[in-house]
Amino acid sequence: MKKSELIEQIAKRSGLTTADARGGLEAFVATVTDALSRGDRVQLVGFGTFKVTQRRAREGRNPQNGAVINIPATKTPSFSAGAELKKSVNK
């Protein structure tokens, strides 16, 4: 599903205009992004949890020449599906 299709479905299911649904989705994405950038978790009970995980520094290999390279530690956003979402998907 593309973003435009998601906006159409939100508008249809909520009775909002497409513009209002777009604004709501953009506000949601911005809010989650801001929370994750501060290191906070965003938990939607039944749906899932957005959080930041830490990836440790490690060594890798350049696939072209096999040279060892150092890959720095990074923070990565992740999503863990909630029980209700898992249950709905597995019907």
Contacts in CASP RR format, 6 or more apart in sequence:
PFRMAT RR
TARGET T0000
AUTHOR 0000-0000-0000
METHOD contacts of the structure
MODEL  1
MKKSELIEQIAKRSGLTTADARGGLEAFVATVTDALSRGDRVQLVGFGTF
KVTQRRAREGRNPQNGAVINIPATKTPSFSAGAELKKSVNK
1 9 0 8 1.000
3 25 0 8 1.000
6 25 0 8 1.000
7 18 0 8 1.000
7 21 0 8 1.000
7 22 0 8 1.000
7 25 0 8 1.000
8 18 0 8 1.000
8 21 0 8 1.000
10 16 0 8 1.000
10 21 0 8 1.000
10 24 0 8 1.000
10 25 0 8 1.000
11 17 0 8 1.000
11 18 0 8 1.000
11 20 0 8 1.000
11 21 0 8 1.000
14 21 0 8 1.000
31 42 0 8 1.000
32 42 0 8 1.000
32 50 0 8 1.000
35 41 0 8 1.000
35 42 0 8 1.000
35 50 0 8 1.000
36 42 0 8 1.000
36 50 0 8 1.000
36 51 0 8 1.000
36 52 0 8 1.000
36 77 0 8 1.000
39 52 0 8 1.000
41 49 0 8 1.000
41 50 0 8 1.000
41 51 0 8 1.000
41 52 0 8 1.000
42 49 0 8 1.000
42 50 0 8 1.000
42 51 0 8 1.000
43 49 0 8 1.000
43 50 0 8 1.000
46 82 0 8 1.000
46 83 0 8 1.000
46 84 0 8 1.000
46 85 0 8 1.000
47 81 0 8 1.000
47 82 0 8 1.000
47 84 0 8 1.000
47 85 0 8 1.000
48 79 0 8 1.000
48 80 0 8 1.000
48 81 0 8 1.000
48 82 0 8 1.000
48 85 0 8 1.000
49 79 0 8 1.000
49 80 0 8 1.000
49 82 0 8 1.000
50 77 0 8 1.000
50 78 0 8 1.000
50 79 0 8 1.000
51 77 0 8 1.000
51 78 0 8 1.000
51 79 0 8 1.000
51 80 0 8 1.000
52 75 0 8 1.000
52 76 0 8 1.000
52 77 0 8 1.000
52 78 0 8 1.000
53 75 0 8 1.000
53 76 0 8 1.000
53 77 0 8 1.000
53 78 0 8 1.000
54 73 0 8 1.000
54 74 0 8 1.000
54 75 0 8 1.000
54 76 0 8 1.000
55 73 0 8 1.000
55 74 0 8 1.000
55 75 0 8 1.000
55 76 0 8 1.000
56 73 0 8 1.000
57 70 0 8 1.000
57 71 0 8 1.000
57 72 0 8 1.000
57 73 0 8 1.000
58 70 0 8 1.000
58 71 0 8 1.000
59 68 0 8 1.000
59 69 0 8 1.000
59 70 0 8 1.000
59 71 0 8 1.000
60 68 0 8 1.000
60 69 0 8 1.000
60 70 0 8 1.000
60 71 0 8 1.000
61 67 0 8 1.000
61 68 0 8 1.000
61 69 0 8 1.000
62 68 0 8 1.000
62 69 0 8 1.000
81 89 0 8 1.000
END
